[in-house]
Amino acid sequence: MQRICNSLCAAVSLLLVFAVFSCEKAIFPDEDESGATNGNLSVSVYQIEQMPFASMSRGSQTRAAFTRSAVTDYCNRLNFAIYDMDGTRVKQVNQTSDKAGFGTASFSLEEGEYQLVVLAHSSNGNPTMTNPQKIQFSNSLGYTDTFLYYTTVTVTEEHQTLPVSLERIVSMCRFVMNDAIPAGVIKLEFYYTGGSGSFSATTGLGNVASKQKMTFSVTAGQSGTQYDLYTFLHQQDDDITLKVTAYDGSDNVLFERDFDVPMTRRKITRLSGDFFTGDPSASGDVGVTININGDWDGQTDVTY
């Protein structure tokens, strides 16, 4: 009887342990969603790409109070990361736009010199930020418009608030299909090389040779569709090699074309033409003109 009681007690205790762990979210000491409530360093994002996180009438110099709705025009995720001067991550705060406090993070840090990285984007998750010299996105997370702030900061026992302004670090290829999507096509895949899926926080430049891929579901009959592809260039001007493939419901290839696309950092290359009905052998490096885009540094128009 004593053995039975001991076995029952052990089993109940084990079940209680599993119950506790199953109800708790795993928390890692260097990552959270809010940051310290009474830290000695507060970081507040006050503008992205010279556009304040506040409602402001065009032409007016009067800025209203901080509004979360303006932030979501540019991103739905923010990552704040603190590193020591050797590049070891000390703290990280990840935020999503549906949570209170989006745009501000606080840290409790020992006195000393630190590196601060703030990242804004709209990917499907948080990039790998273990190393500030290799902040890594992936095909599964997706690539979006991305903004960066980097600085070094001296932390003392006195509280300080650091307002930061983020700047765009990606380049975009906007692929436009003027003709209608044929019957049977349900998916488009854009596979491109020449850019990078990761970047250095100190330079904002790409630093690996990535094989990037974006996939979009489509509906037959649609025309004038466009698809935005992002990458981190290794230098100011570079080319990417792009393969565009159209699939049916059984993953059979129905159409496929290759393009060499000129890219410039912080600029849009708009690549447009008749994808399904055009000449597959036509070069994509003719008819290049520059039109200034107010939100980006510029736009290159290429007709294929």
N, C-alpha and C positions, 0 to 999 in steps of 0.2 A: 504493500500500500504506500509506504514511504517513497519507494522508487517511482511509483505512478504519479504521486503528488509533485515530486521534484521534476519529473519530465513535463508535467502539465505547466508548472510554473515557468520552466525554461522556454516552453513553446509560446506561452502568453507573452513573456518578456521579449522574445524575438519578434513576434507579431507587432508589438507596440513600437519596437525600434523601426521596423519597416514602415509602419503607418506614419511615424513622425517624419522620416526621410521622404516618403512619397508625397507629403503635403508641403514640403519646403522646396523653394527654388534654390538651385545651386548658386552660391555667391562666391566669386573669386576676389581675393583681397585687392587686386589692382584694377578691377573694373566694377562700376556700378552705374546707376541711372540718374543719380542726383548730385552726388558729391557730399562733402562735409557741410553740416548746417552752420557751424561756427568756425570756419577755416580762417587762415591768415592770408589767403589769396583767393580772390573772386575774379572770374573771367566772364565778361559780358559781351556778346556779339551785338554790335550796334549798327553795322551795315555790311552789305555784300556787294562787291563790285561797284562801289560808290553809290549804291541805292540803299537808303536807310531802312531799317526794320520799322518803319512808321509810315502812316498815311501822309502823303505830301502832294498837294496839287501841283500840276506841271507849271513851272515858272515861279512857284512860290518858294521863298526861303524859310518859311515857318514850318518846323517839323513837329508833328503831334507826338504824343506819348508812344512808347513801345507797344506794338500790337503783334500778336502771334500770327494773325492772318496774313500779314505782309511777308513773314518769314517763309511760309509755305509756298509762296510764288517761286521760290528759288530752291528749296530743299525740304525734305521731311525727316532728315537725320542730321544730327550734329555729334561729333566726336571730339572730346577734349582730352589731350594726353600730356602728362608731365614726365619728362625724362631727366636723369642726372646728366652731367656734362660728358660722361663716358658713353651715353646712349642707352643706359638701362632704364626701362620703363618703371616709374615709381607709382603713378596713379593714372587711371583712365575713367572718364565719365562718358557714357553713351546716352543720347537722348533722342526721342522721337517726338514729332510735332503734336501728337495727340495727348501728350502729358504736360501737366502744369510745370512751369519753370523752364520751358524750352528756350534756350538761348543764354542761360546763365548757369555757371557751375562754380562751386567753391571747393577749396582744397585745404587740408591741414598738413603743412609741410614743415620739416626742420629747416632752420636757417641755412641759406646757401644759394648757390647758383644752379639754375635749372633751365632746361629747354621746354618750351611750350608749343604744342601743335594743336590747332583747331581746324577741323575739317567739316565741310557742309556738302551733302550730296543727297540723292534719292534712290540709292541702291536698295536691294531687297534684304540687306543685312549690313553688319559692320565690317569694314575691311580689317585685315590683319595689321596691327599697329605695334607689334613687339619691338620693331627696330625703326627709328625715325628715318633712317636712310633707305628703307624699303617698305613703304606702306603699300599693301597689296590688295587690290580688288580681284575678282575672279569671274569667270563666265557664268557661274551659278548665281552670283550676286547681281550681275548685270553692271553696265557702265552708264553713268549719267553725268549731267553737268556737275562739275566738282569745283569747290572753292577751298582755298587754303590760307591759313595764317600761321606764320612761324616767327618765333623770337626767343631770345634768352632773357631771363628775368632773375633779379636778385630778391630772395625772400628773406624777410626779417620777422621778428616777433610782432611787429606792428601790422595790422590788417591793411591790405591794399586791394583796390579794385582796378582791373586792367580792361579798358574797353578795346575791342579788337575789330578790325575791318578785314574781311576776307576777299581774296582776289581769285578770279577764274584761272585754272591751270590746265584745262583740257583743250583739245581741238576737236572739231566736229565735222563729220562728213554727213551731209543731208542728202540722202539718196531719194530722188523723185522719179516715179514711174508715171509718165503722161498717159500711156495707153491703159486700157481696161485689163483687169486680171481675168484670164481665161477660165472657162469652166474646168473643174477638176483640181485646180490649184487651191490648196488650203493652208500652205505654210511657206514662208520665205526665210531662208537662212543666209546671213551675211557673215562670211568668214574672212578675217583680214589680219595681215601681218605687216610688220614695219614699225608699228607703234609699240606701246608698252601698257600693261595692265597694272603696273606699280610705278611709284615715283619716290624721289628723295624729298623730304620735307624742307631741306635747306635750300634746294634749287627749284623745286616744283617740276623738274624734268623727269621723263621716264628713264628707267635704268635696267630693264630686262627686255629680251626679245620675245614678246608674247604672241601667242596664237589666240586671237580674240574672236568671239563668236556671239552674235545676237540673233534670236529667232523670233519671228512675228507670225501670228495667225492672221489669215486674210480671208476675204469673202469674194467669190467670183462676181465680176461685174463692176467692182470698184475701180475708179480711175482717178488719176491725179494724187495717188497716195504717196506719202513720204515717210522715211525711216531715218532716224537720227542715230548715228554711230559715233561713239566717243573713244578717244585714246589720249595717252600722255606721250607726246613726242620726245625723242631723245635730244633734239636740238630745235632751233627756231623754225627752220624749214625742212621738211622731209616728205617722203612719199610713202603711201601704204599700198599694198597689193590686196585687192578686194575681189572675192569670188561670191557671186550672188546666185543662189540656187532656189528654184521653185519645185516644191514637192506636192504629190497627191496624198490621199489619205492612207496609202500603203507605203509611204516613204519612197516611192519611185520618183526619180528625177525627171521632170517634164521640161524644164528650161534651165540653162546655166550659162553665165557669162562672166568674164574676168575684166578687171579694170585696174589701171595704175592711177592713183588719185594723188594729186599734189596737195599737201597740207601745210598750214602755218600755225604756229602756236597761238592759242587764244582767238583763232579765226574759224569761220565756217567755210567749208568747201561744199557748194551746192551742185550736186551731180544729177543732171536731169536728162530725160530722153524717153524714147519708146523702147521699153525693155523687151516686151514679148513680140512686137511686130517690127522692130528695127533691125538693122544689119548687125548680126553678132560679131562680125569681124571689124566693125568700125572702131577707130581708136578713141579713147576717152581723154586725149590730151590736146584737143583742139578747141578753138572758140573760147579761150579763157578770158574773162573780163572780171574786173574788181568792182563790186558795189559795196559801199559802206553800210554796215549794219550797226545801228545805234547801241544795241545791247552787247555786241561783241566788238573786237577790234576791227573786224572787216569780214567780207564774204567774197569768196572766189566762185564764179559761176562756170561750170564745165558742162557742155552738151555732149552726150554720147549717142 
